[in-house]
Amino acid sequence: MIARDSNIRLELRGVTKTFTSRQGDVRALDRIDLTVADGEFVSIVGPSGCGKSTLLNIVSGLEKPTDGDILLDGKPELARLGRTAYMHQKDLLLPWRTVLDNAALGLEVAGVNKREARERALELFDRFGLNGFEESYPSMLSGGMRQRAAFLRTILTEQRLMLLDEPFGALDALTRTDMQEWLLSLWEELGRTIVFITHDVEEAVLLSDRVLVMSPRPGRFLTDQAIDLPRPRRYEVVTEDRFTALKARLLATLRGHEQLAVS
C-alpha cells in the first residue's frame, strides 16, 4: 500500500552483502529487492542476525553492497552518505553537549552556523515535548526524552528518507507505547518516508503501511504484507480483529522460519 503518492523514494535491486573474515565468507544479505514510495512507512522485522541493520547501513552509505543497486529518487546513488537521516537504537547524544546543542548538531555538521542551528532546533522543542530542557544535559533526561531529542536531531537533517533502527527497543513498555503514538502523530504531520527496523511485530503493524519479514541469515524477504488499517491510527487499534489477524499472519511467517533455522 502506497501512503502518499506513486513517487519512488528508495529502490533496492538485488542487494547482496558478504563479509569476509579469516574464518571464511559470511553472506548477510541475499538478493534483496525493495521499493519504498514517497511518504510511506515501511517496517522490517526478522530474527537477530538476519541482516536488518546491515541493510540500513548499506542504504545510508555506511557500508557498500557486495552486489546490487541502490536508487534514491529513481537514480543510482553510489555516494549516499548524508542523503538519508539515520537514527540508531541508542540515542548517541553527546554527554558534554546540552540537549539543544545535541539537537542542533546535525545542522552544524551540514555547515549551518551554530547560532542559526540552535534557533532552528529551538523552534521545534515544544513539538517534541522538550520545552524547559534546552540547557539540560542528556544524563538529566528520561529514556523517552533522550529518544525525542535524538529524533529531533534526525528530523533537522531535513532528509526525506529516514532510517530508524529499533529506536524504541531499549525503552520500558509504557514509555515505548507513548513513543509509538508520538511517532505516528509526527509522521502524519511531516509526511517523511520511513524505513523502520524492529523485533516487535505488534509495533510494526501499529506503525506501518507495509511490513516485510526477513529470513534468518542470509537475509531475504519472505513476505511483504500490506497493513490495511485506517489512518490516522491510534494505539487502541491493537485490540481490533483485523489488527490481531495481521499480527498473527506475520508471526506465523516469522516463527516458522525461525524454527527451521534452529532445527
N, C-alpha and C positions, 0 to 999 in steps of 0.2 A: 504494500500500500504506500503510495506516494503522499507525503504530508502536505506539501505546499504546491509544487508545480513540477513540470517534467524536466527541468534543467538538471543535468547530472553534475554533482559537486565532486564525487570521488568514484573512480573505477579502477579495479584491480583485475588484471588479466594473467592468469597462470602463474601467480606469485609463489615462488618456492624459495625456501631458505634451508641451507645445510651448513651446520657448524662443523669445523674441522679441528680435531684435537689429537693429542698423542694416542688416545685410546681408540681413535677412529672417527669416522664421519657420523654425525647425528642429523637426521633430517627433521627439522622442527615444523616446517610448513610444506604442504604438497599441493601445488597447482590450485591456489586459492583464486576464485573468481568472486568479485563483489561489486555491486553498483549501488551507490547511495545518492538519492536525489537531494536537491537543494531544499533545506528546511526539514529534512527527515530526521527522525530519531531512531537509530538502529542499535540494538544491543546484541552482544555476542556472549554466549555462555559456553562453558566447557570445563572439563576437569583440569586440575592443576597440572602444569607442564605441557599443555596441549599447544602452546604457541600463541595464545591470545596477546600477551604483552609484546612478544616478538613482532606480531603483525602490526601493532600500533607503532612500535619503534621504526618499522620499515616505512609506514605511511608518513611518519613525521620527519623521516630523513636521518634519524639517529643510526640506523643500520641500512645496509644495502641488501637487496634480494639476491639470491644466487641466480635466479631466473625469473622472468616475467616482467610485466609493465605496470606502472602506477600512473594514472592520469588524474590531474586536478583540473577541474573546469574544462574537461574534454581534451586537454593537451598533455602529452607525455612530459613528465616532470622529473628530471634527474636530481636537481638541486632543490630539495623540499624543505630544508631547514629554514624555519621562520615562516613557512607558508601555512602552518596549522597552529592551533592553540592546543597544548598538550598538558593535561593535569594527571598526576600520579596519585596512587592511594595515599602516600604520605604527603602532607601539605607542603613540605620543603620550604617553610618560612624561615628566613634568616633570623636567628635569635637576637642579633645585635641591632636589627632594624625595627623601628616601630611598625605597628600594623599598617599605618598609612604609607610608610616608606616601602614596606613589603608589597603592598598593593600596586604602588607606582613603579616597581622595579622593571617590569616588562617594557613599559613605555620609555624608561630611561635607557634600557639596553637598545631600544629601537631608535635612539637618538633624540628623544624629546628631552628638553632641559628639565632639571629637577623640579623647579617651581611649577611649570605647566603640568608636569606629570602628576604632582601632588594635587593640584587643583582639579584635574580631570578625574582622579581617583576619588577625591573628596565628594564630588557631585553624586557618586553612586553609593556612598556609605549608608545612607538611610534605606535605600532599596535593598541593600544586602544585610540589613539588620546590624550594622556595626557602629552606629552613632554613639558617640561618647567614648569610643575605644581607639580613636585616631592615634593618640600618643602612647598607647599601651604597647607592651612587648608580647610576643607570642606566648611566652610562658604564663602570662596572666589570663589567657583565654581558655574557654572550654573547647572540647574537641570539635563540636559543631561550628563554633565561631571561627576556629582556625581554618576549617574547611571552607567557610564562607569567604574568609579573607583570601585564601588560595584561589577560590573560584573567581573572585573579583579580579585578582591579578591576571587570571587566564582570560576573562572576558575583555579586559582592557587591551589585549593584544589586537583586538578588532579583526581577527581572522574569522571567516565564515564557517570554516570546518573546525570543530572541536573534538578532540580525542580525550576521553575520560577513562582512566584505567582504575577501576574499583575505587572511586573517590570516597565512598561511604563505608568501605569494608572494615575499617578499624573502629567504627562508632558503635555505641550501645544501641539496642533495638529501638528504644523510644526516640533517641536523637536521630537515628537513621530514618525513621518514619517521617519525622519533621523535615529532614533534609530532602527526602524524596518529594514531598509535597511542595517544598520551596523550589526545587529544581523544575518540577512540572510547570509551576506558575511562571518562573523566569523564562523557561524555554518558549512557552506560549507567547510571552511578551516580546522576546527578542528575535525569535524565528531563526536561530542559528541551526546549522547542520551538526548533529552529534552522533559519534560512534562511541558506544558505551560498553566497557568490559565489566562483567560481574559474574560471581559464582551463584548469585541468588536468582533463581528462576522467577519467583514472585516479583522481585524488584524489576526484572527485565520486562515482564508482562505489564506491570503497572505503568512503566515509563514510556514504552516504545510503540512505534508504528510497525516495526518488524523485529523478530528475534531469530537469530541464527545460532544453531547448536553446532559446536565444533567437536570433532572426534578426538580421542587420545592421540598422542604423537605418533606419526606426523599429522599435524592438524589439517583436517579437511572439513568443509561444511557438510553436515549431514542433512540439515533441513533449514528452510527459510520460511518462517511462519509469520504470516500477516496477523497483526493484532487488531481485529475489527471491533474495538470498543470505542464508544463515542468520546469525543473531546468537546469541551475541556473535561479533564479526567481528575477525579479526586480519590483519596485513599479508600473511601467506602466501597469502591468498585470491587475490591478484593473478595467481598462476600457474595458477589453475584455468580449465578450458574455459569455464564459464558466465560467469566474470568477463571473459574475453577477448572472448566473443561480445557481451556488453553494451557493453563499451568500443568495439568495432568498429562496432556499430549507431549509437551516439551520435556517434562520429567521422564516420561517413558522412553523417549529417544535418548536422552542423556544417560539414564541409568542402564539401559540396555547395552550401550556401547562401553560404559564403564565396567560392567560385569564381564564383557568379552575381553576387555583389556587385561583383567587380572586372573582370568581362568586359565 
